[in-house]
Amino acid sequence: METRANYVLIGAFTIAVAVFGLLFALWAAKFASDRSWQTYAVVFNEPVTGLSEGSSVQYNGIAVGTVQGLQLSPDDPRQVVARLRIDARAPVKSDTQARLSMTSLTGPPIIQLTGGSPEAPRLVDTSSRDVPIIPTAPSALQNITDTANRLVERLDGLLSEENIASIESTLSNIENATAAFGERREDISGLLRSAREASEQLEQTLATANSTIADFDRNFVQQLPPLMERLDSTMVRLDSAADGADAILNENRAAINSFANEGLSQLGPTLGELRGLVRDLRRISDRLDANPVRYLLGRDTPTEFEPE
């Protein structure tokens, strides 16, 4: 009787666990079906090696969905279209960007969503497409690849046949110059000695110039106070002379004004008469030079009688 009772308890417990597991599975399936999802598309302009259906989609490092499908773009086979299934509650904004990323050195690639400012509207509200397209940004691997390609192109251009020939010519010229330097070692030594002597003479000249400048500064400092006293006295005299000139102008201001108003007005006619007098005197002088007797006596110069 005890053995049969134990079997009944074990069977009842097993049935209870099975029922509980079935109810939990039904609850999980209902939770998964109640959860809403949003479909997006991403167009990559680079290879997506390692990315596959079911790959994770993360938003700033948090899993928000998966990759539903991958296909080549029908308009441009260089592009890859990835269809994403993302939680509708994920804040995918109009300025959100997608890029390929690696979770680790050996891990599979994922799609990483970044950006999305708080004031930007949601992408589903601004897109007129059935499946909103998230803009893409180059991945770090693509940037490294592009940089490597540019470096290789530059190295190819740098190591062209013409540049290699120029480098060989330059090395040959350096070798010739080194050989010529070795042959003219004595001349170069003499040149260096001459340069050393010139440098020593220059140092002596600079020392002499420094001492001369120091003496000049000393003499100038000693003579500066008398010069300043003379300058002060001269300025005082100039001030007194200016004061005297101001006083004279003030005393004779009436006469000066009279001369400026009346004398200058009469100066013009006087200069005109003086100019006419000078013309008459010049005319008389010209006539005297030409024939003084005719001008003074009113007749020609008597001619000298010459007997036949």
Backbone torsions as a table, in degrees:
resi	resn	phi	psi	omega
1	MET	NA	-40.7	179.9
2	GLU	-65.4	-40.4	-179.8
3	THR	-64.7	-42.1	179.9
4	ARG	-66.2	-35.4	178.8
5	ALA	-65.5	-39.1	177.9
6	ASN	-63.6	-41.8	178.9
7	TYR	-61.3	-37.8	179.8
8	VAL	-65.9	-41.4	179.0
9	LEU	-64.6	-43.4	-179.9
10	ILE	-63.6	-43.1	179.0
11	GLY	-62.9	-40.3	179.1
12	ALA	-65.0	-41.2	179.3
13	PHE	-64.6	-40.3	180.0
14	THR	-64.6	-42.1	179.3
15	ILE	-63.9	-39.7	-179.4
16	ALA	-64.1	-43.1	179.5
17	VAL	-64.1	-41.8	179.9
18	ALA	-63.0	-43.2	178.8
19	VAL	-63.6	-41.5	179.3
20	PHE	-63.1	-42.0	178.2
21	GLY	-64.0	-39.5	179.1
22	LEU	-65.4	-41.6	178.0
23	LEU	-64.3	-39.5	178.7
24	PHE	-64.6	-41.3	178.8
25	ALA	-62.9	-41.7	178.1
26	LEU	-64.0	-38.3	178.9
27	TRP	-67.6	-41.2	179.3
28	ALA	-65.7	-40.5	178.9
29	ALA	-65.4	-39.4	178.3
30	LYS	-65.6	-38.2	178.9
31	PHE	-65.2	-42.2	179.7
32	ALA	-66.1	-36.7	-179.3
33	SER	-74.6	-30.0	178.7
34	ASP	-74.4	-22.8	-177.7
35	ARG	-73.0	131.0	-177.1
36	SER	-91.3	147.6	-179.2
37	TRP	-128.8	156.8	176.9
38	GLN	-127.3	137.4	-179.4
39	THR	-97.9	132.2	176.4
40	TYR	-127.1	165.8	174.9
41	ALA	-129.1	146.2	177.6
42	VAL	-130.0	131.1	179.9
43	VAL	-109.5	112.7	-179.7
44	PHE	-95.9	137.7	175.8
45	ASN	-100.5	25.6	-178.2
46	GLU	-146.5	162.0	177.3
47	PRO	-63.0	147.0	-179.4
48	VAL	-116.4	47.2	-177.5
49	THR	-57.5	129.5	179.3
50	GLY	93.2	-18.1	179.4
51	LEU	-81.5	137.4	-176.7
52	SER	-145.5	172.9	176.2
53	GLU	-63.5	136.3	-176.7
54	GLY	92.8	-6.7	177.6
55	SER	-63.8	151.4	-174.5
56	SER	-75.7	147.6	172.2
57	VAL	-118.1	122.5	-176.7
58	GLN	-119.0	147.9	175.9
59	TYR	-117.7	106.4	-175.7
60	ASN	53.7	41.0	175.3
61	GLY	89.9	-2.4	-179.6
62	ILE	-108.4	129.8	-179.2
63	ALA	-67.7	125.2	-179.5
64	VAL	-126.6	-2.5	-179.2
65	GLY	175.4	-167.9	-178.0
66	THR	-139.5	169.2	176.0
67	VAL	-87.8	122.3	-179.9
68	GLN	-86.3	-34.6	-177.2
69	GLY	-165.9	157.1	178.6
70	LEU	-131.7	139.0	176.3
71	GLN	-159.2	157.5	175.6
72	LEU	-76.4	147.0	179.3
73	SER	-68.2	131.8	179.5
74	PRO	-68.0	-23.2	179.8
75	ASP	-86.0	-31.4	-177.7
76	ASP	-145.0	108.5	-177.9
77	PRO	-68.0	-9.0	176.3
78	ARG	-77.6	-10.7	-179.1
79	GLN	-103.9	148.9	178.3
80	VAL	-119.8	128.5	179.8
81	VAL	-103.1	121.5	177.9
82	ALA	-109.5	129.1	178.9
83	ARG	-98.4	123.2	-174.3
84	LEU	-110.9	143.8	174.3
85	ARG	-114.6	106.2	-171.0
86	ILE	-121.0	144.9	176.8
87	ASP	-56.0	129.4	-177.3
88	ALA	-63.0	-22.3	179.2
89	ARG	-79.6	-9.4	179.8
90	ALA	-68.1	130.7	-175.6
91	PRO	-79.0	71.5	177.4
92	VAL	-81.0	107.7	-175.8
93	LYS	-95.5	174.0	-179.2
94	SER	-68.7	-21.2	178.4
95	ASP	-105.0	15.7	174.3
96	THR	-74.4	141.1	-179.9
97	GLN	-122.8	149.6	179.0
98	ALA	-116.6	143.9	177.0
99	ARG	-152.0	156.8	175.1
100	LEU	-74.1	141.6	-179.1
101	SER	-144.8	160.4	179.2
102	MET	-117.1	128.9	177.5
103	THR	-74.3	-27.3	178.2
104	SER	-159.2	176.2	-178.1
105	LEU	-66.2	-33.9	-177.4
106	THR	-106.8	-3.3	-176.7
107	GLY	-80.7	164.6	179.4
108	PRO	-73.2	156.1	178.0
109	PRO	-73.1	154.0	177.0
110	ILE	-132.5	171.9	174.0
111	ILE	-103.4	121.6	-177.3
112	GLN	-107.4	126.2	175.8
113	LEU	-97.5	132.9	-179.1
114	THR	-136.3	166.8	178.2
115	GLY	83.7	-158.5	-178.6
116	GLY	94.9	86.3	-179.7
117	SER	-76.4	153.8	-176.2
118	PRO	-61.6	-34.5	-176.1
119	GLU	-83.1	-9.2	-179.3
120	ALA	-74.6	144.7	178.6
121	PRO	-75.4	162.8	178.0
122	ARG	-69.4	147.3	-176.9
123	LEU	-65.0	-35.2	-178.1
124	VAL	-68.4	-21.7	-179.6
125	ASP	-85.2	-23.3	-176.8
126	THR	-103.7	-16.6	-177.7
127	SER	-88.2	135.8	177.4
128	SER	-93.8	2.6	-179.3
129	ARG	-85.8	158.4	174.9
130	ASP	-66.3	-38.4	176.8
131	VAL	-117.6	106.3	-179.7
132	PRO	-59.6	142.3	-179.3
133	ILE	-104.2	124.7	178.0
134	ILE	-87.2	127.1	177.6
135	PRO	-61.9	150.4	-178.3
136	THR	-109.8	156.7	174.4
137	ALA	-127.0	146.9	179.9
138	PRO	-59.8	139.6	177.5
139	SER	-78.2	164.9	178.8
140	ALA	-62.6	-37.7	178.7
141	LEU	-64.8	-39.1	178.7
142	GLN	-67.0	-39.4	177.4
143	ASN	-62.4	-42.2	178.5
144	ILE	-64.2	-40.7	179.5
145	THR	-64.0	-44.5	179.0
146	ASP	-62.7	-41.5	178.9
147	THR	-64.3	-42.0	178.0
148	ALA	-62.8	-40.0	178.3
149	ASN	-63.5	-42.2	178.6
150	ARG	-64.7	-39.7	178.5
151	LEU	-63.6	-40.6	179.5
152	VAL	-65.0	-40.8	178.1
153	GLU	-63.1	-41.9	178.9
154	ARG	-67.1	-38.0	177.1
155	LEU	-65.2	-38.4	177.0
156	ASP	-61.7	-42.5	178.0
157	GLY	-68.1	-35.4	-179.3
158	LEU	-70.0	-36.2	-177.4
159	LEU	-97.0	35.7	175.5
160	SER	-71.7	168.2	-177.8
161	GLU	-62.0	-40.2	-179.5
162	GLU	-64.3	-43.3	179.8
163	ASN	-66.6	-38.4	177.9
164	ILE	-63.6	-41.4	177.5
165	ALA	-63.2	-40.1	178.5
166	SER	-64.6	-39.8	178.4
167	ILE	-64.7	-42.8	178.0
168	GLU	-61.7	-41.5	178.0
169	SER	-63.6	-40.8	179.2
170	THR	-63.8	-43.5	178.1
171	LEU	-62.7	-38.2	177.7
172	SER	-64.6	-41.2	178.6
173	ASN	-65.2	-38.8	177.6
174	ILE	-63.5	-40.7	178.9
175	GLU	-64.2	-42.6	177.7
176	ASN	-63.2	-41.8	179.9
177	ALA	-64.4	-38.5	178.3
178	THR	-64.3	-41.0	178.2
179	ALA	-64.3	-43.2	178.7
180	ALA	-65.0	-35.6	177.3
181	PHE	-63.1	-40.4	178.2
182	GLY	-66.6	-35.6	179.9
183	GLU	-71.0	-33.4	-177.4
184	ARG	-103.2	36.2	-178.4
185	ARG	-64.6	-41.6	-179.0
186	GLU	-65.0	-42.9	178.9
187	ASP	-62.5	-40.4	179.6
188	ILE	-66.7	-36.8	176.9
189	SER	-63.0	-42.9	177.3
190	GLY	-63.0	-39.7	177.9
191	LEU	-63.1	-39.5	178.4
192	LEU	-66.6	-38.5	177.4
193	ARG	-64.0	-42.3	178.2
194	SER	-62.0	-41.4	178.5
195	ALA	-63.4	-37.6	178.3
196	ARG	-65.7	-42.8	178.6
197	GLU	-63.9	-42.7	178.5
198	ALA	-62.1	-37.0	178.3
199	SER	-65.6	-40.6	177.9
200	GLU	-64.0	-42.1	178.0
201	GLN	-64.2	-37.4	177.9
202	LEU	-64.7	-38.8	177.3
203	GLU	-63.0	-41.6	177.5
204	GLN	-63.1	-42.7	179.4
205	THR	-62.9	-41.4	178.5
206	LEU	-64.7	-37.6	177.8
207	ALA	-64.5	-43.5	177.8
208	THR	-61.8	-43.7	179.1
209	ALA	-62.7	-38.6	178.9
210	ASN	-64.1	-42.1	178.6
211	SER	-65.2	-39.8	178.6
212	THR	-63.0	-43.6	179.0
213	ILE	-64.3	-38.3	178.3
214	ALA	-64.1	-41.8	178.0
215	ASP	-63.4	-41.9	179.4
216	PHE	-63.3	-42.7	178.1
217	ASP	-61.5	-40.5	-179.3
218	ARG	-64.9	-47.1	-180.0
219	ASN	-64.6	-38.8	-179.5
220	PHE	-65.3	-39.7	178.4
221	VAL	-65.2	-37.4	179.7
222	GLN	-69.6	-37.7	-177.5
223	GLN	-88.0	-5.9	-177.1
224	LEU	-66.4	-43.7	179.5
225	PRO	-59.2	-46.9	177.3
226	PRO	-60.4	-39.7	178.7
227	LEU	-61.9	-41.3	179.2
228	MET	-65.3	-37.6	177.6
229	GLU	-64.0	-43.9	177.8
230	ARG	-62.7	-40.4	179.1
231	LEU	-64.3	-38.9	178.1
232	ASP	-64.5	-43.4	179.4
233	SER	-64.3	-40.4	178.5
234	THR	-62.9	-42.2	178.7
235	MET	-63.7	-37.0	177.8
236	VAL	-64.0	-43.6	178.1
237	ARG	-63.0	-41.9	178.1
238	LEU	-61.9	-38.0	177.9
239	ASP	-64.8	-42.4	179.1
240	SER	-66.0	-40.0	178.4
241	ALA	-64.1	-40.0	177.7
242	ALA	-64.1	-38.8	177.7
243	ASP	-64.6	-41.3	178.0
244	GLY	-63.0	-41.8	178.5
245	ALA	-62.9	-39.6	176.8
246	ASP	-62.8	-39.8	179.6
247	ALA	-65.4	-43.8	179.0
248	ILE	-61.5	-43.3	178.9
249	LEU	-63.1	-39.9	179.4
250	ASN	-65.9	-40.1	-179.9
251	GLU	-67.7	-36.9	-175.8
252	ASN	-106.0	23.9	-178.5
253	ARG	-63.8	-36.9	-179.6
254	ALA	-65.9	-44.9	179.7
255	ALA	-64.0	-40.0	179.6
256	ILE	-65.1	-41.9	178.4
257	ASN	-64.0	-39.7	178.6
258	SER	-63.8	-43.2	178.3
259	PHE	-64.2	-39.4	-178.8
260	ALA	-68.0	-32.7	-176.7
261	ASN	-87.1	-42.0	-174.9
262	GLU	-101.2	-46.1	-175.6
263	GLY	-64.8	-42.7	-179.3
264	LEU	-67.6	-31.3	177.9
265	SER	-68.2	-31.3	177.4
266	GLN	-84.9	-11.7	-176.9
267	LEU	-68.5	-34.6	-179.5
268	GLY	-61.8	-54.3	178.2
269	PRO	-60.6	-38.2	179.3
270	THR	-61.5	-43.8	178.7
271	LEU	-64.2	-35.8	177.6
272	GLY	-63.9	-45.3	178.4
273	GLU	-64.5	-39.5	179.2
274	LEU	-63.9	-38.5	178.0
275	ARG	-63.8	-40.3	177.2
276	GLY	-65.8	-40.1	177.3
277	LEU	-61.0	-40.7	178.8
278	VAL	-64.3	-38.2	177.9
279	ARG	-64.0	-42.0	179.7
280	ASP	-64.6	-42.4	179.1
281	LEU	-64.2	-37.6	178.6
282	ARG	-66.3	-38.0	179.0
283	ARG	-64.9	-43.5	178.7
284	ILE	-63.1	-41.9	-179.4
285	SER	-63.2	-41.2	179.0
286	ASP	-63.2	-39.9	179.2
287	ARG	-68.2	-39.1	177.7
288	LEU	-63.6	-39.5	179.2
289	ASP	-67.8	-35.9	-177.4
290	ALA	-74.3	-47.9	-177.1
291	ASN	-156.0	86.4	-176.5
292	PRO	-65.7	-36.6	-177.2
293	VAL	-67.6	-45.9	179.4
294	ARG	-62.0	-38.0	-178.1
295	TYR	-71.6	-37.8	-176.8
296	LEU	-84.4	-42.4	-174.4
297	LEU	-98.8	-12.1	179.5
298	GLY	80.1	16.4	176.5
299	ARG	-146.6	169.1	-176.7
300	ASP	-74.2	164.6	177.3
301	THR	-68.3	127.8	-179.8
302	PRO	-62.2	138.0	179.6
303	THR	-87.7	147.6	-177.8
304	GLU	-76.7	133.1	-179.0
305	PHE	-73.9	134.6	178.5
306	GLU	-122.8	114.0	179.5
307	PRO	-66.4	149.5	180.0
308	GLU	-81.7	NA	NA
